[in-house]
Amino acid sequence: MRPLDGIRVLDLSRVLAGPYCTMLLADMGAEVIKVEEPGRGDDTRAWPPFQGDQATYFLSVNRGKKSLTLNLKAAEGRAILRGLIERADVLLENFRPGTIERLGFGYETVRAWNPRLVYCSLSGFGATGPEAGRPGYDLIVQGESGIMDLTGFPDGPPAKVGIAIADLASGAMAAHGIVLALYARERTAVGQRVEVAMLEVMAALLAFQGQLYLSTGQSPTRRGNQHPSIVPYEVFRAADAYLTVGVANNALWERFCRAIDHPELAADPRFDTEARRVEHRDILSPLLDRIFAERPAAEWLARLDAAGVPAGRINRVSEVLDSEQLKAREMIVPLHHPTAGPLRVVGIPIRLEGTPGAITAPPPLLGEHTEEILGKLLAHSPAEVAELRRRGDV
């Protein structure tokens, strides 16, 4: 048993934030019906690079779903969607605000058809306010949320995060909101609307950086790999590789100084408290750079580990995904795709002891489940489905 067994989700989203959200729900047992445009499908199906004939981007966030092709510009396509909405628990959409209302499927309309429906809207800037209606792209939101202003080195330009953090965090927040609304429905017997705006998600993720400004009036700036409140908490270059070190309190600082063979630093009045280390970071960090450059990274990491000081390697993506730790935790899951062949995917990071999630199916081919969905859920005959295909409705 998985925690969302029996929950049916209509996924009208595309690209990344929405599909990532519904993949999380599918992993936990929800039946996710991905509604796609006939002949084209999700935009990411065409984005290189590919494994076989399948886009790796699409493969990364669409496992465990069923694909239904549906022409929402056609009256019959819209009628089919209404029938599915009446039988669904969740609807997720990430159209530009106003678009789904023009199609006839706004929340006020569909909740009359299905009062128990949880209706989630994902957008860049929200449905209200002076910027409502703007398209929400990860890069744009990273820039406008302040995240890029905090990312990079002080003497360099702003930089985006190496992953699509605004999309992925928003997708995770949407999944969280949907599950909260489903839980509330158990007590109230009615659904509700869930709205997630990417700009607001990223503003919330500013956390202590945002609070710094709200409390002091000082806007934080780019610091490269340095932490605004902890020193040393950054990247250092050893003789042969880069490593990270996190010394968050005085007890760790004393152990750290002994591990690097410089116990005298622990008692140095410039560095003997958390605040003084921050105050004198311009002296301490270059000093530690010179010390770390004397030995290889493996030796430093062994010393720091033995002392109980948090430290680690800077791994390449290939190294972490091939690591013994992820293998031991079964975080790389094998699947078989009908056209891409053997497929490996990153597993589920949430581990529930009693009702664990599971990855049960690869990402679907475009329209792979159209006949199944129309036949089983809406009682269409094979001849009726064939006629719908002939007209371009599905």
N, C-alpha and C positions, 0 to 999 in steps of 0.2 A: 504493500500500500504506500502511495505517495500522498503528501498533504493536500494536493490540489486535484486529486482524482475526482472525476465527475464535474469539474468546472469547464465550461466551454467558452473559449475566447475568440472573438472575431478581430483579426488583426488587419486593419486598413492602413497600416503604416508602411513606410519604406525607408531605405538607406540604413541608418544605424541606431539612433536612439530608440525608436519604436520597436524594430526587430530585436534589439538586445533585450528590451523589456519582456517581450513575449517569449523569447528563448528561455529567460529565467523562469517564467511561469510554466513553460512546457517541460523543462527539466524536473519540475516539482509535480508533474502529473496532469497539468491542464491540457485539454484538447484544444490546440491552437489552429484555427483555420485562417490561413494567410490569403487574403483577397488581393489578386493581382490583375493588372491590365492584360487582356488577351494579346498574345503575340509579342509582348514586350516584357511584362513582369516588372519586378523591383528593379530600379535603376542599377543597383549594384551587380546584377547578373551580367552586365556588359563591361564591368571595370576590371582591367588586367591587374596583376597576372592571374593565370588560370592553372588549375590542376585538371588535366584532360580538357573537357569542354566546360568546366565549371569555374566561375570566378571565385578566387580565394576569399575575397571580401564577403561575398554572399555566403559562402560556406561557413564563415566564422560566427555568424549570428542567427542562423535560421534552422538549426537542427531540431528534430522532433516535431516539426509542423506539417500540416497538410496544405497543399496549394490548390486554390480554386481560382480559375480565371473568370472574371466577371466584368462586363462592360456597363459601368454605372451611368453612361450617357444614354443607354437604351432603356426604354420603359420596362422591358422584361427583366433586364439586369437589375434594375432598382427593385422590382417586385421580388426577385429572388433574395436580394439583400434584406428586404423587410422580413421575409419569412425566416431567414437565419437570425435576425435580431430578436424576433419573438421567441426563439429557442435558445438564446445565448445568455450567459451570465455576465460577460464582460465584452465591451467594445472599446478598442483602442484606435485612435486616429491621430495623425500628425499633419493633416492638411493645413495650409495657411488659414488663419482665422477667417471665418466667413464662408469658406469653400464648401464645407460639408453641409452647412445650412442651405446653401444654394442648390445642393443636390437633393435636398429634402430629408436629411437625416440628422438635423440638429438635435441637441439633447431634449429640448422642450417637446419636440415632435415624437421622438422614439420612446421616451419614458411613458407616454400614453399607451404605446403598444406593449411595453414590457416594464412594469414598475419596479421589478427586481433587478433591472440591468445596472451594472456598474459601468459608467461611461467615462473613459479617460481621454483627455485631450492633451497632447504634447505639442508645444510650440516654442519658438525662439524667445518671444518677448511677452507672451500672454495675450489674453483676449480683450483686455482693457488697457487704458493708459495711452499716452501720446505715441508710443511706438508699437501699439497693437497692429497686427497685420504684416509686420516686416517678416521676411523669410528668415528662418533660424538655421544657420550653418555653423558647425562647430568652430571653425576658424574665426568667424565674425564674433561669435559669442565669447570665445576666449579673449579676444581683443577688447571687447566692450565691457567685459566683466571685471577687468583689472588683472586677470590671471597672467596675461602676457606681459604686463608692465612689471610683474614680480618675477618673471622667468627670464633668465639670462644673466650676463655679467654686467656690472655697473658701467663699464666702458664700452659695452656693445649694444646692439639694437634689442628691442623686445623679441622674445622667442615664444613660439607655441610649445605646449607640452608634447612629448614624443608620441603620445597616443591621443585619440579624439576624446579627451577627458570630458568636455561639455556634453557630448552625445552620450557617452557611456554612463556618466554620473546621473544624467537626466533619465536615462532608461532605467537605471537601478532605482531611482526615486519614484518613477512611475510604477514600477513593480511593487514597491513598498506601499505606495498609496492605494493601489488596487487591492492588495491583500488586506490593508486596513479597512477599506470599504466593504470587502466581502465579510470580514469579521463583524463589522457593525451591522451588516445585513442579517447575520444570524440572530441578532437581538431585536432588530426593528422590522425585519421582513421586507424592507424596501431598499432599492439601490440608491445611488447618488452619483453626482458628477465629481470626478477627480481632475484637477487641472495642474499641470506641471509646465512651468516656463523655464527654459534653459538658462536665461539670464539670472533668474532668481535662485536656481540651483547653484550656479557658480558663485553668486554673491554669498550664499550660505556657506560654501566651501572656503571662503576667505578666512573664516574662523578667527584665530588670534590675530591675523594680519588685519582683518577688518575691524576687530575690536580695538586694535592699536589706534587706528584713526578715530573711531567713535569715542574713545576715552581720552585721547590726548590732542586730537586735531592735527596730528602729524601723519601724512600719508606715507606708508612704507614704500621702499624702493627696492630695485633689483640688487641682490647680494651674491649672485652666482651660486656657489654651493654652501655659503655660510648661512647659519641660523641667526635670526635677530636676537634671540634670548639665551642661547646656549653656545659656549665655546669650551673645547673644540667639538663641533658637530658639523663635519664637512668632509670633503674629499682631499686626500693627500696622495702624492706620488711617491711610491717606494722605488727602490733601485730598478725594478723591472715591470711594474704595473701600478695601477691606481687601486686605492682602497678607501673605505669609509670608516670613520670613527665617530662614536656618539658618547660623549662624557657629560651626563646631564646633572650630576650632583658632586658634592665635595668628596664623598666616599669613593666614587668612581675615579675622581681626579687623582686621589692619592694612589690608588691601585694602578692607574694608567701611568703615572710618573715612575713608579717602581718598574713596571713592565718594560718601559722604554729606556731603562738604566739612567734616568735623570730624576732621582728622588728629591733632589734639591728644589725642583720646580714647585713641588707641592707646598713648600713653606715660603716661597717667594711672595712678598707682600703685594706684588702686582697681580698675582694669579691665585691667591689662596681662598677666594670666595667666587661664587657664581657671577656676581655682579662685577667683580674686579677683572675676571677673565674676559667678560664682554667689553668692559671699558678699555682693556689693553690688548684687544684682539689683533691690532695692527703690529704689535710686537710679538705676541705669542704664536700666531699662525705661521709667519715666516720662519720662526725658530723651529717649530715642529716640522715644517717642510724640509728643513736641512737635516733634521734627525732621521726622518723616515727615508730620505734619499740614500742613507748609508747601508741599508739592508734590503733584501728581496721581500716582496709582499708576503710570501708564505711564512717566512720567519716571523714577521711582525704579527701576522694573524694568529700564529701558534702562541706567541707570547701573550697577546691580548686575550685570547680565549682562555688560556690558563689562569689569567688574572681576573676573569669574569667581566672584562670590559667589552661592551658591544662594539663589534667591528665586522667588516665584510669586504668581499671582493666586488669590483665593478664587473659584473658579468655581461657578456653579450646575450642577445635574445636566444641564440642557438644554445649557449651554455646552460641557461636556466631551464629551457624546455627539454634538454637532454640530461638534466642533473639527476643524481641518485636520489635526492630528496623528493623531487616530484614523482619519480618512478616509484619510490617506496610508498608514497601517499596515493598512488594510482590516479594521478592528476592528468595523465595523457591517455586518452581513451581511444581505442581503435574502433572504427566503423567501416562499413563498406557502402560506397555510393554506386548506384547502377551505371553511371557513365564516367565518373571521375576515378573509380576504382578504390583501392584501399585508402582510407582517410584517417588521419589522426587529428583529434580535437582536444582543446584544453577542457578539463573536467569541471565539476561543480565545487565551488569553494565553500559552500555552506553545508555542513555535515550534521544531519539530524539523526540521532541514534535510533529512535523508534520508527520514524517514517521518512527514510532517506529519499532524496531525489535520485533520478537515474537518467542516463542518456540512452534512449532506446531506438532512435532512428536518425538517419542522416538528413541533411537539408533536402527539401523536395525538389523534383523537377518542376518546371513551370506547368501548372495545370494538372499535375500528376493525380490529384485526388478529386477532380471535378465531378466525374461520374459517381464516385463513392458518396460524396457529400450531397449531391442533388438527389441521388437515388435513396439513400438511407434517411436523410433528414427531411427532405421535401417531397419524397415519394414520386419523383419524376421517373418515367420509364426510359429505357435505353433509346427508344425512338424519339421521345421528347427531347432528350439531351442532344441527340444527333441533330435535331432541327434547330435547337438553340445554337449549336456550334455552326451550323450552316449559315445562320443569320448574323453571326458575330456577336451574339449576346453573351456567350461564354467562351 
